[in-house]
Amino acid sequence: MKSPGRGMDFTASRLLKLIAAALTLALACQASAALAEDKEKKPAPCTEDAVVVFDASGSMSGNQTLGIPNSKPRIDEARAALAKVLPNATKFRRVGLVTYGPGPYNQCNVKLDLKPSPNAAAPIMSAVNSLVPAGRTALTSGIEEAAEALDFRAKPGVIVVVTDGEETCGRSPCELAKQLRAAGYGLTVHVIAFRYEGFSWTGGSSVMDLMCVAQENSGLYIKANDENQLVEALEKTLDCPMVSQAPLEWRAHLPAARSGD
C-alpha cells in the first residue's frame, strides 16, 4: 500500500515541474515577441533612406589624374557610374540628391536637388546630367544639407559622398562629422574619393578630413581611380552587395522603396 505522504510528494513534484515548464514557455514567448518588435523597429539592411552628395565643382571638369590625361572629364565618369548603380539601388530604398559647385562664379553653392524619393534613378540622373561643373568644393555644407534632408536626428539614414577634392569653403568636414555623430540617430556617411590622391590644393585640408567623415559616422572611405572602381564603390555604399548579387527569387522578398512617410 502506498503511503499518502509519498503520493502527496509525487503530486507536488509534478506540479512544480509543470509550473517551471509554464514559466519557461512564457519567458520564451516574451523574448520572441520582444525580438520581433525590435526587428519591426529596425529597417531591413540597405533600405534606409539615402542621399547622394555629388561634387560638381570646377575641378570635376578636368580629365587628368596627377597629370595623366584621361579620355573623359571626371564628371562624365561619375555620371556613367551613377547611371549603372542607381536603377538597382532605388528599387529598395528612397534616394535623394545634393549637389555642390554650380552657380555663381567661385562661390560655395549647395543645392538640395531631390529629397529622398522612391524610384529616384531617373530624376537624379536628369539633375546630374544637367550639371555644368563650376564653383568651389562646399563639401561640409553639402553633407550637412544631406543630413537635414534625411531627418538624421529622428531616424537612420545613409549619405554617400562622391568628391574629387577636399573642402575649399573654409569649414571643417571632420568637425561636422563629430557633430552629426553626437546628434544623429544611426546616420552613416560613406566617402568616395574619386581620382583624388590626398594632396591639398589649397593648403587647408587633406585626405585625413575625408577619412574622418567616414570614421566618425560608421561609414567607408573608398578610393576610386576610374569609372569601374567608382561603380564598385557605389555598389558597396549606395547599393548593397548582398542585394545586387542575390538571386532574383531572394530579391523578390525584399520590401520596395516606400512612397512616403
Phi and psi restraints in degrees (value plus and minus 20) as a CYANA .aco file:
   2 LYS   PHI     -96.3   -56.3
   2 LYS   PSI     121.4   161.4
   3 SER   PHI     -93.7   -53.7
   3 SER   PSI     114.6   154.6
   4 PRO   PHI     -76.6   -36.6
   4 PRO   PSI     -55.5   -15.5
   5 GLY   PHI     -84.2   -44.2
   5 GLY   PSI     -61.1   -21.1
   6 ARG   PHI     -86.3   -46.3
   6 ARG   PSI     -56.7   -16.7
   7 GLY   PHI     -84.8   -44.8
   7 GLY   PSI     -61.3   -21.3
   8 MET   PHI     -86.3   -46.3
   8 MET   PSI     -59.5   -19.5
   9 ASP   PHI     -82.0   -42.0
   9 ASP   PSI     -60.8   -20.8
  10 PHE   PHI     -85.2   -45.2
  10 PHE   PSI     -63.3   -23.3
  11 THR   PHI     -83.6   -43.6
  11 THR   PSI     -62.8   -22.8
  12 ALA   PHI     -83.8   -43.8
  12 ALA   PSI     -59.3   -19.3
  13 SER   PHI     -83.6   -43.6
  13 SER   PSI     -63.7   -23.7
  14 ARG   PHI     -83.7   -43.7
  14 ARG   PSI     -60.1   -20.1
  15 LEU   PHI     -83.0   -43.0
  15 LEU   PSI     -62.9   -22.9
  16 LEU   PHI     -83.4   -43.4
  16 LEU   PSI     -59.7   -19.7
  17 LYS   PHI     -85.0   -45.0
  17 LYS   PSI     -59.8   -19.8
  18 LEU   PHI     -85.0   -45.0
  18 LEU   PSI     -60.6   -20.6
  19 ILE   PHI     -84.1   -44.1
  19 ILE   PSI     -62.9   -22.9
  20 ALA   PHI     -83.3   -43.3
  20 ALA   PSI     -61.8   -21.8
  21 ALA   PHI     -84.1   -44.1
  21 ALA   PSI     -61.2   -21.2
  22 ALA   PHI     -83.9   -43.9
  22 ALA   PSI     -61.7   -21.7
  23 LEU   PHI     -84.0   -44.0
  23 LEU   PSI     -62.1   -22.1
  24 THR   PHI     -81.1   -41.1
  24 THR   PSI     -63.0   -23.0
  25 LEU   PHI     -84.4   -44.4
  25 LEU   PSI     -61.8   -21.8
  26 ALA   PHI     -83.7   -43.7
  26 ALA   PSI     -62.3   -22.3
  27 LEU   PHI     -85.5   -45.5
  27 LEU   PSI     -58.9   -18.9
  28 ALA   PHI     -84.2   -44.2
  28 ALA   PSI     -62.2   -22.2
  29 CYS   PHI     -83.7   -43.7
  29 CYS   PSI     -61.4   -21.4
  30 GLN   PHI     -84.1   -44.1
  30 GLN   PSI     -62.8   -22.8
  31 ALA   PHI     -84.9   -44.9
  31 ALA   PSI     -59.9   -19.9
  32 SER   PHI     -84.5   -44.5
  32 SER   PSI     -61.2   -21.2
  33 ALA   PHI     -85.2   -45.2
  33 ALA   PSI     -59.9   -19.9
  34 ALA   PHI     -85.3   -45.3
  34 ALA   PSI     -59.6   -19.6
  35 LEU   PHI     -85.3   -45.3
  35 LEU   PSI     -62.2   -22.2
  36 ALA   PHI     -83.3   -43.3
  36 ALA   PSI     -60.6   -20.6
  37 GLU   PHI     -84.5   -44.5
  37 GLU   PSI     -59.6   -19.6
  38 ASP   PHI     -85.2   -45.2
  38 ASP   PSI     -58.5   -18.5
  39 LYS   PHI     -86.3   -46.3
  39 LYS   PSI     -56.1   -16.1
  40 GLU   PHI     -86.0   -46.0
  40 GLU   PSI     -54.0   -14.0
  41 LYS   PHI     -92.3   -52.3
  41 LYS   PSI     -53.7   -13.7
  42 LYS   PHI    -109.5   -69.5
  42 LYS   PSI     110.7   150.7
  43 PRO   PHI     -86.9   -46.9
  43 PRO   PSI     131.9   171.9
  44 ALA   PHI     -83.7   -43.7
  44 ALA   PSI     134.0   174.0
  45 PRO   PHI     -74.5   -34.5
  45 PRO   PSI     117.8   157.8
  46 CYS   PHI      47.3    87.3
  46 CYS   PSI       1.5    41.5
  47 THR   PHI    -137.7   -97.7
  47 THR   PSI     -21.4    18.6
  48 GLU   PHI     -84.5   -44.5
  48 GLU   PSI     131.2   171.2
  49 ASP   PHI     -77.7   -37.7
  49 ASP   PSI     126.7   166.7
  50 ALA   PHI    -156.5  -116.5
  50 ALA   PSI     134.5   174.5
  51 VAL   PHI    -153.1  -113.1
  51 VAL   PSI     110.1   150.1
  52 VAL   PHI    -108.7   -68.7
  52 VAL   PSI     107.3   147.3
  53 VAL   PHI    -122.6   -82.6
  53 VAL   PSI      90.7   130.7
  54 PHE   PHI    -129.0   -89.0
  54 PHE   PSI     103.0   143.0
  55 ASP   PHI     -98.4   -58.4
  55 ASP   PSI      94.5   134.5
  56 ALA   PHI    -143.6  -103.6
  56 ALA   PSI      11.2    51.2
  57 SER   PHI     -89.9   -49.9
  57 SER   PSI     152.1   192.1
  58 GLY   PHI     -75.9   -35.9
  58 GLY   PSI     -53.3   -13.3
  59 SER   PHI     -86.8   -46.8
  59 SER   PSI     -40.4    -0.4
  60 MET   PHI     -91.8   -51.8
  60 MET   PSI     -29.1    10.9
  61 SER   PHI    -101.3   -61.3
  61 SER   PSI     -31.6     8.4
  62 GLY   PHI     -91.7   -51.7
  62 GLY   PSI     140.7   180.7
  63 ASN   PHI    -154.6  -114.6
  63 ASN   PSI      16.0    56.0
  64 GLN   PHI    -152.3  -112.3
  64 GLN   PSI     128.6   168.6
  65 THR   PHI    -143.3  -103.3
  65 THR   PSI      92.5   132.5
  66 LEU   PHI      31.9    71.9
  66 LEU   PSI      21.4    61.4
  67 GLY   PHI      66.1   106.1
  67 GLY   PSI     -23.1    16.9
  68 ILE   PHI    -115.3   -75.3
  68 ILE   PSI      97.9   137.9
  69 PRO   PHI     -84.0   -44.0
  69 PRO   PSI     129.4   169.4
  70 ASN   PHI    -150.7  -110.7
  70 ASN   PSI     132.7   172.7
  71 SER   PHI     -92.2   -52.2
  71 SER   PSI     -43.1    -3.1
  72 LYS   PHI    -138.2   -98.2
  72 LYS   PSI     124.2   164.2
  73 PRO   PHI     -81.5   -41.5
  73 PRO   PSI     132.9   172.9
  74 ARG   PHI     -76.1   -36.1
  74 ARG   PSI     -61.4   -21.4
  75 ILE   PHI     -84.9   -44.9
  75 ILE   PSI     -52.5   -12.5
  76 ASP   PHI     -89.1   -49.1
  76 ASP   PSI     -57.4   -17.4
  77 GLU   PHI     -85.3   -45.3
  77 GLU   PSI     -61.2   -21.2
  78 ALA   PHI     -85.5   -45.5
  78 ALA   PSI     -60.3   -20.3
  79 ARG   PHI     -80.2   -40.2
  79 ARG   PSI     -67.2   -27.2
  80 ALA   PHI     -82.0   -42.0
  80 ALA   PSI     -60.1   -20.1
  81 ALA   PHI     -85.8   -45.8
  81 ALA   PSI     -65.1   -25.1
  82 LEU   PHI     -80.1   -40.1
  82 LEU   PSI     -62.0   -22.0
  83 ALA   PHI     -81.3   -41.3
  83 ALA   PSI     -48.9    -8.9
  84 LYS   PHI     -99.5   -59.5
  84 LYS   PSI     -50.6   -10.6
  85 VAL   PHI    -115.8   -75.8
  85 VAL   PSI     -55.7   -15.7
  86 LEU   PHI     -78.9   -38.9
  86 LEU   PSI     -62.3   -22.3
  87 PRO   PHI     -74.9   -34.9
  87 PRO   PSI     -59.1   -19.1
  88 ASN   PHI    -100.3   -60.3
  88 ASN   PSI     -61.9   -21.9
  89 ALA   PHI     -81.7   -41.7
  89 ALA   PSI     -57.0   -17.0
  90 THR   PHI    -101.4   -61.4
  90 THR   PSI     -21.7    18.3
  91 LYS   PHI     -92.0   -52.0
  91 LYS   PSI     -49.6    -9.6
  92 PHE   PHI    -135.8   -95.8
  92 PHE   PSI     -27.5    12.5
  93 ARG   PHI    -167.4  -127.4
  93 ARG   PSI     134.8   174.8
  94 ARG   PHI    -101.1   -61.1
  94 ARG   PSI     117.3   157.3
  95 VAL   PHI    -150.0  -110.0
  95 VAL   PSI     120.8   160.8
  96 GLY   PHI    -141.9  -101.9
  96 GLY   PSI    -199.4  -159.4
  97 LEU   PHI    -162.4  -122.4
  97 LEU   PSI     111.5   151.5
  98 VAL   PHI    -142.1  -102.1
  98 VAL   PSI     113.3   153.3
  99 THR   PHI    -141.7  -101.7
  99 THR   PSI     131.6   171.6
 100 TYR   PHI    -157.1  -117.1
 100 TYR   PSI     126.5   166.5
 101 GLY   PHI     107.0   147.0
 101 GLY   PSI     -91.3   -51.3
 102 PRO   PHI     -78.9   -38.9
 102 PRO   PSI     122.2   162.2
 103 GLY   PHI     121.0   161.0
 103 GLY   PSI    -175.9  -135.9
 104 PRO   PHI     -72.3   -32.3
 104 PRO   PSI     122.1   162.1
 105 TYR   PHI     -76.3   -36.3
 105 TYR   PSI     111.5   151.5
 106 ASN   PHI      37.4    77.4
 106 ASN   PSI      12.8    52.8
 107 GLN   PHI    -130.8   -90.8
 107 GLN   PSI     149.5   189.5
 108 CYS   PHI    -117.1   -77.1
 108 CYS   PSI      57.6    97.6
 109 ASN   PHI    -111.1   -71.1
 109 ASN   PSI     110.2   150.2
 110 VAL   PHI    -152.8  -112.8
 110 VAL   PSI     119.1   159.1
 111 LYS   PHI    -161.4  -121.4
 111 LYS   PSI     112.3   152.3
 112 LEU   PHI    -105.5   -65.5
 112 LEU   PSI      81.6   121.6
 113 ASP   PHI     -99.2   -59.2
 113 ASP   PSI     -53.4   -13.4
 114 LEU   PHI    -174.6  -134.6
 114 LEU   PSI     105.9   145.9
 115 LYS   PHI     -90.6   -50.6
 115 LYS   PSI     138.8   178.8
 116 PRO   PHI     -72.2   -32.2
 116 PRO   PSI     101.8   141.8
 117 SER   PHI    -158.4  -118.4
 117 SER   PSI     132.4   172.4
 118 PRO   PHI     -93.7   -53.7
 118 PRO   PSI     134.4   174.4
 119 ASN   PHI      28.7    68.7
 119 ASN   PSI      30.9    70.9
 120 ALA   PHI    -110.6   -70.6
 120 ALA   PSI     -18.6    21.4
 121 ALA   PHI     -77.6   -37.6
 121 ALA   PSI     -69.1   -29.1
 122 ALA   PHI     -85.0   -45.0
 122 ALA   PSI     -70.0   -30.0
 123 PRO   PHI     -84.4   -44.4
 123 PRO   PSI     -53.8   -13.8
 124 ILE   PHI     -86.3   -46.3
 124 ILE   PSI     -65.6   -25.6
 125 MET   PHI     -86.6   -46.6
 125 MET   PSI     -53.3   -13.3
 126 SER   PHI     -81.8   -41.8
 126 SER   PSI     -64.1   -24.1
 127 ALA   PHI     -87.5   -47.5
 127 ALA   PSI     -64.8   -24.8
 128 VAL   PHI     -85.8   -45.8
 128 VAL   PSI     -59.4   -19.4
 129 ASN   PHI     -88.6   -48.6
 129 ASN   PSI     -40.9    -0.9
 130 SER   PHI    -110.0   -70.0
 130 SER   PSI     -24.6    15.4
 131 LEU   PHI     -93.4   -53.4
 131 LEU   PSI     118.9   158.9
 132 VAL   PHI    -134.7   -94.7
 132 VAL   PSI      92.9   132.9
 133 PRO   PHI     -74.6   -34.6
 133 PRO   PSI     111.5   151.5
 134 ALA   PHI    -189.5  -149.5
 134 ALA   PSI     152.0   192.0
 135 GLY   PHI      56.3    96.3
 135 GLY   PSI    -195.0  -155.0
 136 ARG   PHI    -119.2   -79.2
 136 ARG   PSI     155.9   195.9
 137 THR   PHI    -114.3   -74.3
 137 THR   PSI      69.2   109.2
 138 ALA   PHI    -107.3   -67.3
 138 ALA   PSI      37.6    77.6
 139 LEU   PHI     -78.3   -38.3
 139 LEU   PSI     -67.8   -27.8
 140 THR   PHI     -84.4   -44.4
 140 THR   PSI     -66.7   -26.7
 141 SER   PHI     -85.3   -45.3
 141 SER   PSI     -53.4   -13.4
 142 GLY   PHI     -84.3   -44.3
 142 GLY   PSI     -63.4   -23.4
 143 ILE   PHI     -85.1   -45.1
 143 ILE   PSI     -61.2   -21.2
 144 GLU   PHI     -81.5   -41.5
 144 GLU   PSI     -62.8   -22.8
 145 GLU   PHI     -82.5   -42.5
 145 GLU   PSI     -61.3   -21.3
 146 ALA   PHI     -84.8   -44.8
 146 ALA   PSI     -62.4   -22.4
 147 ALA   PHI     -81.1   -41.1
 147 ALA   PSI     -61.9   -21.9
 148 GLU   PHI     -85.3   -45.3
 148 GLU   PSI     -59.9   -19.9
 149 ALA   PHI     -83.4   -43.4
 149 ALA   PSI     -47.4    -7.4
 150 LEU   PHI    -107.0   -67.0
 150 LEU   PSI     -22.7    17.3
 151 ASP   PHI      33.3    73.3
 151 ASP   PSI      31.7    71.7
 152 PHE   PHI     -83.7   -43.7
 152 PHE   PSI     -39.2     0.8
 153 ARG   PHI     -97.2   -57.2
 153 ARG   PSI     -37.2     2.8
 154 ALA   PHI    -133.5   -93.5
 154 ALA   PSI     -39.9     0.1
 155 LYS   PHI    -175.8  -135.8
 155 LYS   PSI     140.4   180.4
 156 PRO   PHI     -85.9   -45.9
 156 PRO   PSI     134.9   174.9
 157 GLY   PHI    -184.5  -144.5
 157 GLY   PSI     147.7   187.7
 158 VAL   PHI    -149.4  -109.4
 158 VAL   PSI     111.8   151.8
 159 ILE   PHI    -134.5   -94.5
 159 ILE   PSI     111.7   151.7
 160 VAL   PHI    -139.6   -99.6
 160 VAL   PSI      92.6   132.6
 161 VAL   PHI    -116.9   -76.9
 161 VAL   PSI     107.4   147.4
 162 VAL   PHI    -135.4   -95.4
 162 VAL   PSI      92.6   132.6
 163 THR   PHI    -161.3  -121.3
 163 THR   PSI     130.4   170.4
 164 ASP   PHI    -130.1   -90.1
 164 ASP   PSI     -10.1    29.9
 165 GLY   PHI    -183.0  -143.0
 165 GLY   PSI     158.1   198.1
 166 GLU   PHI    -112.5   -72.5
 166 GLU   PSI     150.1   190.1
 167 GLU   PHI     -74.7   -34.7
 167 GLU   PSI     109.6   149.6
 168 THR   PHI    -146.5  -106.5
 168 THR   PSI      -1.8    38.2
 169 CYS   PHI    -134.3   -94.3
 169 CYS   PSI      -3.1    36.9
 170 GLY   PHI      65.9   105.9
 170 GLY   PSI     -19.5    20.5
 171 ARG   PHI    -120.4   -80.4
 171 ARG   PSI     148.1   188.1
 172 SER   PHI    -130.1   -90.1
 172 SER   PSI      89.9   129.9
 173 PRO   PHI     -79.2   -39.2
 173 PRO   PSI     -56.6   -16.6
 174 CYS   PHI     -87.2   -47.2
 174 CYS   PSI     -61.4   -21.4
 175 GLU   PHI     -84.4   -44.4
 175 GLU   PSI     -61.7   -21.7
 176 LEU   PHI     -81.7   -41.7
 176 LEU   PSI     -62.0   -22.0
 177 ALA   PHI     -77.8   -37.8
 177 ALA   PSI     -61.5   -21.5
 178 LYS   PHI     -85.5   -45.5
 178 LYS   PSI     -59.0   -19.0
 179 GLN   PHI     -86.4   -46.4
 179 GLN   PSI     -60.2   -20.2
 180 LEU   PHI     -84.5   -44.5
 180 LEU   PSI     -60.5   -20.5
 181 ARG   PHI     -83.3   -43.3
 181 ARG   PSI     -61.0   -21.0
 182 ALA   PHI     -89.6   -49.6
 182 ALA   PSI     -56.2   -16.2
 183 ALA   PHI    -118.8   -78.8
 183 ALA   PSI     -35.8     4.2
 184 GLY   PHI    -102.2   -62.2
 184 GLY   PSI     149.1   189.1
 185 TYR   PHI    -142.5  -102.5
 185 TYR   PSI      57.7    97.7
 186 GLY   PHI      55.6    95.6
 186 GLY   PSI      15.6    55.6
 187 LEU   PHI     -99.3   -59.3
 187 LEU   PSI     116.0   156.0
 188 THR   PHI    -137.4   -97.4
 188 THR   PSI     111.8   151.8
 189 VAL   PHI    -143.5  -103.5
 189 VAL   PSI      96.0   136.0
 190 HIS   PHI    -120.5   -80.5
 190 HIS   PSI     124.6   164.6
 191 VAL   PHI    -145.1  -105.1
 191 VAL   PSI     103.1   143.1
 192 ILE   PHI    -128.4   -88.4
 192 ILE   PSI      93.2   133.2
 193 ALA   PHI    -110.0   -70.0
 193 ALA   PSI      84.2   124.2
 194 PHE   PHI    -116.3   -76.3
 194 PHE   PSI      99.0   139.0
 195 ARG   PHI      30.7    70.7
 195 ARG   PSI      24.5    64.5
 196 TYR   PHI    -148.3  -108.3
 196 TYR   PSI     105.0   145.0
 197 GLU   PHI    -123.4   -83.4
 197 GLU   PSI     -15.1    24.9
 198 GLY   PHI      72.6   112.6
 198 GLY   PSI     -22.1    17.9
 199 PHE   PHI     -99.2   -59.2
 199 PHE   PSI     136.6   176.6
 200 SER   PHI    -119.8   -79.8
 200 SER   PSI     101.3   141.3
 201 TRP   PHI     -97.5   -57.5
 201 TRP   PSI     -47.8    -7.8
 202 THR   PHI    -131.1   -91.1
 202 THR   PSI     -31.0     9.0
 203 GLY   PHI      64.4   104.4
 203 GLY   PSI     -19.4    20.6
 204 GLY   PHI    -126.0   -86.0
 204 GLY   PSI     -31.0     9.0
 205 SER   PHI    -172.1  -132.1
 205 SER   PSI     152.2   192.2
 206 SER   PHI    -176.8  -136.8
 206 SER   PSI    -198.8  -158.8
 207 VAL   PHI     -80.2   -40.2
 207 VAL   PSI     -46.2    -6.2
 208 MET   PHI     -81.9   -41.9
 208 MET   PSI     -53.5   -13.5
 209 ASP   PHI     -85.2   -45.2
 209 ASP   PSI     -61.1   -21.1
 210 LEU   PHI     -86.1   -46.1
 210 LEU   PSI     -62.4   -22.4
 211 MET   PHI     -84.3   -44.3
 211 MET   PSI     -57.8   -17.8
 212 CYS   PHI     -81.0   -41.0
 212 CYS   PSI     -61.6   -21.6
 213 VAL   PHI     -76.2   -36.2
 213 VAL   PSI     -66.7   -26.7
 214 ALA   PHI     -90.0   -50.0
 214 ALA   PSI     -65.4   -25.4
 215 GLN   PHI     -83.3   -43.3
 215 GLN   PSI     -57.3   -17.3
 216 GLU   PHI     -91.9   -51.9
 216 GLU   PSI     -40.2    -0.2
 217 ASN   PHI    -147.8  -107.8
 217 ASN   PSI      18.7    58.7
 218 SER   PHI      36.1    76.1
 218 SER   PSI      10.4    50.4
 219 GLY   PHI    -126.1   -86.1
 219 GLY   PSI    -195.7  -155.7
 220 LEU   PHI    -126.5   -86.5
 220 LEU   PSI     122.6   162.6
 221 TYR   PHI    -129.9   -89.9
 221 TYR   PSI      98.3   138.3
 222 ILE   PHI    -147.9  -107.9
 222 ILE   PSI     112.4   152.4
 223 LYS   PHI    -113.7   -73.7
 223 LYS   PSI     113.4   153.4
 224 ALA   PHI    -150.6  -110.6
 224 ALA   PSI      98.9   138.9
 225 ASN   PHI    -125.0   -85.0
 225 ASN   PSI     -18.7    21.3
 226 ASP   PHI    -176.5  -136.5
 226 ASP   PSI     158.8   198.8
 227 GLU   PHI     -82.0   -42.0
 227 GLU   PSI     -62.6   -22.6
 228 ASN   PHI     -83.4   -43.4
 228 ASN   PSI     -61.6   -21.6
 229 GLN   PHI     -86.5   -46.5
 229 GLN   PSI     -52.9   -12.9
 230 LEU   PHI     -87.3   -47.3
 230 LEU   PSI     -59.7   -19.7
 231 VAL   PHI     -79.2   -39.2
 231 VAL   PSI     -66.3   -26.3
 232 GLU   PHI     -81.8   -41.8
 232 GLU   PSI     -60.8   -20.8
 233 ALA   PHI     -86.2   -46.2
 233 ALA   PSI     -60.1   -20.1
 234 LEU   PHI     -87.1   -47.1
 234 LEU   PSI     -54.8   -14.8
 235 GLU   PHI     -86.1   -46.1
 235 GLU   PSI     -52.4   -12.4
 236 LYS   PHI     -98.5   -58.5
 236 LYS   PSI     -36.9     3.1
 237 THR   PHI    -138.8   -98.8
 237 THR   PSI     -82.5   -42.5
 238 LEU   PHI     -96.4   -56.4
 238 LEU   PSI     -68.4   -28.4
 239 ASP   PHI    -104.4   -64.4
 239 ASP   PSI    -188.5  -148.5
 240 CYS   PHI    -162.9  -122.9
 240 CYS   PSI     103.2   143.2
 241 PRO   PHI     -74.6   -34.6
 241 PRO   PSI     -58.6   -18.6
 242 MET   PHI     -88.4   -48.4
 242 MET   PSI     -41.0    -1.0
 243 VAL   PHI    -109.6   -69.6
 243 VAL   PSI     -71.1   -31.1
 244 SER   PHI     -84.5   -44.5
 244 SER   PSI     -45.0    -5.0
 245 GLN   PHI    -123.2   -83.2
 245 GLN   PSI     -18.2    21.8
 246 ALA   PHI     -98.1   -58.1
 246 ALA   PSI     132.7   172.7
 247 PRO   PHI     -80.9   -40.9
 247 PRO   PSI     133.8   173.8
 248 LEU   PHI     -80.5   -40.5
 248 LEU   PSI     -58.4   -18.4
 249 GLU   PHI     -86.3   -46.3
 249 GLU   PSI     -51.3   -11.3
 250 TRP   PHI     -92.8   -52.8
 250 TRP   PSI     -61.9   -21.9
 251 ARG   PHI     -83.5   -43.5
 251 ARG   PSI     -48.0    -8.0
 252 ALA   PHI     -82.4   -42.4
 252 ALA   PSI     -41.7    -1.7
 253 HIS   PHI    -109.7   -69.7
 253 HIS   PSI     -25.6    14.4
 254 LEU   PHI     -98.1   -58.1
 254 LEU   PSI     124.9   164.9
 255 PRO   PHI     -88.4   -48.4
 255 PRO   PSI     121.7   161.7
 256 ALA   PHI     -96.3   -56.3
 256 ALA   PSI     143.8   183.8
 257 ALA   PHI     -81.2   -41.2
 257 ALA   PSI     120.0   160.0
 258 ARG   PHI     -92.9   -52.9
 258 ARG   PSI     128.8   168.8
 259 SER   PHI    -101.7   -61.7
 259 SER   PSI     -37.5     2.5
 260 GLY   PHI     147.4   187.4
 260 GLY   PSI     143.8   183.8
